[in-house]
Amino acid sequence: MSQAGSTFEQLPRYIRVRSKPDDAFVEFDFAIGYPDLFVELVLPHQAFTLFCAANHVQHMTAQMSDALDADARKWRYGETRDDE
């Protein structure tokens, strides 16, 4: 994903929610520009809603999430799935 020529404000912001809907806090990954370079954050639900609105976030697609998971497996365990 190339972001050449984009200003910081123009870069897309991505989130990937990791917690369950009924959890007290929202645990999520937040990335700016590159979905594979993210920080893990935890916020109360109301703060999470405000955070998402302020950052105009996009939810990572299933394809993006699968690619990140595959890359993590490769780096952590030296494994890839047979269908990759």
C-alpha positions as CSV (number, residue, x, y, z in Angstrom):
1,M,0.0,0.0,0.0
2,S,1.8,3.2,-1.2
3,Q,1.0,6.5,0.5
4,A,3.5,8.6,-1.5
5,G,2.5,12.2,-1.8
6,S,-0.1,12.0,1.0
7,T,0.1,14.4,3.9
8,F,-0.3,12.9,7.3
9,E,-3.8,14.2,7.7
10,Q,-4.8,12.5,4.4
11,L,-3.6,9.1,5.4
12,P,-6.4,6.6,6.1
13,R,-6.8,5.4,9.7
14,Y,-7.7,1.8,10.4
15,I,-9.1,0.0,13.4
16,R,-9.5,-3.7,14.2
17,V,-11.6,-4.5,17.2
18,R,-10.2,-7.4,19.3
19,S,-12.6,-7.4,22.3
20,K,-16.1,-8.8,22.5
21,P,-19.1,-6.4,22.3
22,D,-20.1,-7.0,25.9
23,D,-16.6,-6.4,27.4
24,A,-16.2,-3.4,29.7
25,F,-13.5,-1.9,27.4
26,V,-12.9,-1.9,23.7
27,E,-9.5,-3.4,22.8
28,F,-8.4,-2.5,19.3
29,D,-5.6,-2.1,16.9
30,F,-5.1,1.4,15.4
31,A,-3.1,2.1,12.3
32,I,-2.4,5.2,10.3
33,G,-1.6,4.7,6.6
34,Y,-0.4,1.2,6.8
35,P,-2.6,-1.5,8.4
36,D,0.4,-3.7,9.3
37,L,2.0,-1.0,11.5
38,F,-0.4,-0.6,14.4
39,V,-0.6,0.1,18.1
40,E,-2.9,-1.8,20.5
41,L,-5.2,0.5,22.5
42,V,-7.9,0.1,25.1
43,L,-10.7,2.6,25.7
44,P,-14.1,2.7,27.4
45,H,-16.9,2.3,24.8
46,Q,-17.9,6.0,24.8
47,A,-14.3,7.2,24.4
48,F,-13.8,4.6,21.6
49,T,-16.8,6.0,19.7
50,L,-15.5,9.5,20.0
51,F,-12.0,8.4,19.0
52,C,-13.4,6.7,15.9
53,A,-15.4,9.8,14.9
54,A,-12.4,12.1,15.5
55,N,-10.1,10.0,13.4
56,H,-12.6,9.1,10.6
57,V,-11.5,5.4,11.0
58,Q,-12.1,2.6,8.6
59,H,-12.6,-1.0,9.9
60,M,-10.0,-3.3,8.6
61,T,-11.5,-5.7,6.1
62,A,-11.5,-9.5,6.6
63,Q,-8.9,-9.7,3.9
64,M,-6.6,-7.2,5.6
65,S,-7.0,-8.9,8.9
66,D,-6.3,-12.3,7.4
67,A,-3.1,-11.0,5.8
68,L,-1.9,-9.4,9.1
69,D,-2.6,-12.7,10.9
70,A,-0.7,-14.7,8.3
71,D,2.2,-12.4,8.5
72,A,2.2,-12.6,12.3
73,R,2.2,-16.4,12.2
74,K,5.1,-16.4,9.7
75,W,7.2,-14.1,11.9
76,R,6.4,-15.6,15.2
77,Y,6.3,-19.3,14.3
78,G,7.8,-19.6,10.8
79,E,4.4,-21.0,9.7
80,T,2.2,-20.3,6.7
81,R,-1.2,-21.9,6.0
82,D,-1.4,-24.4,3.1
83,D,-3.7,-22.1,1.1
84,E,-1.4,-19.1,1.1
